[in-house]
């Protein structure tokens, strides 16, 4: 019994590090300093939402068949803008993002980006 208890104690010391002279890795006092900051992405509501959806409707009514989806896609486009992506990249992403039931042209993508810019700040 004593040998079993001693074996358990040795195993615990081994697993817990025992008298290891190794120092633990330093703890970064400011972990957020190394993480990139993500901009707060606004959500259009009330009159802004109505104006945004009307602007999309004028580009193509199919873009607003699912209004909540159109808003989510607009917020994703807004994030591109806030991340300061190039105008060409924002438009290209909008074209891909909004193409679905509707095939979005480059000109329509630019119009979508303008509609997003009205509330994205």
N, C-alpha and C positions, 0 to 999 in steps of 0.2 A: 504494500500500500504506500509506504514511504517512497519507494522508487518511482511509482506511478505519479505521485504528487510532485516529486522532484523533476520528473520528465515534463510534466505540464508546465511547471514554473520555468524551466529552461526554454521550452517552446514559446511561452508568452514573452520572455525577455527577448528572444530572437525576433519574434514577430513585431514587437513594439519598438525595436531598435536598441534596446539595452543601453549600454554606455557608449553609444556611437559618438564619436568626436565630430562627426559631420554637422555643420551648421545648416539649419533649414534655409531654403532659398529665400532671399529677401522678398518681403511683401511690398508690392507697389502701393504706395499710399494714395495714389491718384489713378485708379484704373481707367477712369473716363478720359484721362489725358491722352491715352493711346487709341481710344475708340473714335472713329469718325463721327461727327455730329450729323444727325439726320434732321433736315429742316422740318418744321411743323407744316403739314400740308392742310390748307384750309378746305372746308367743305361748303360749297355754295348752298345757301338756304334762303327761304322766303323769296323775295323779289330777285335776288341774284340767281337762284336756281331756276326760276321761271324765265328770266332773260337768257340764261345759258341754254336751257332746253329749246327756247324759241330760236336762238341763233343756230343751234344744231339742226333744228327742223327746217330752217331756211336753206341749209346746206343740202340736206336730204332727210325727208321725213322718217326714213328707215333707221336713222341714227338714234331716234328716241323711242323706238317701239318698247324698249325696256328702259324706263327712265332712270332707275337706280343703277343699272349697269352703265348707262351713259355718264352718270355722275362719277362712278368709280373710275371709269376710263379717263374722265376729265381730271380727276385727282391724280391719277398716275402721270398724266401729261403735265400737270402742274408740278409734280415732283421733279420731272425732267427739267422744267424751267427753273425751279428753285436750286437745282444742282448745277445750274449754269452750263447745261449741255449746249452745243452749238444749235443755232436756229435750224440748220439742215437736219441734225440728229433728232431734235424735238419733233419736227414735221414727219420725218421718216418713222419714228416710233409711233406717232399718232396715226399715221396711215395704217400701220400694221395693227395697232391696238383697236382701232375703230372698224376695221374691215371685218365683216362677218356676214350678216344678212345683206349688207350693202358693201359693194366694192368701192373703196375710197381712193380717189385720184390724188395726185400730188397737190393740185390746187385746192381740193376739198380739205386735205390735211392741213394746209396753211390756214384755211378759214376756221377749222376746228381749233387750231392753236390760238388764233386771235380770239375766239369765243372763250377759251379757257383763260387767256390773259386778262380778260375783263374782271375776273374775280380772284385770280391767283396772285396773291401778294403777301 
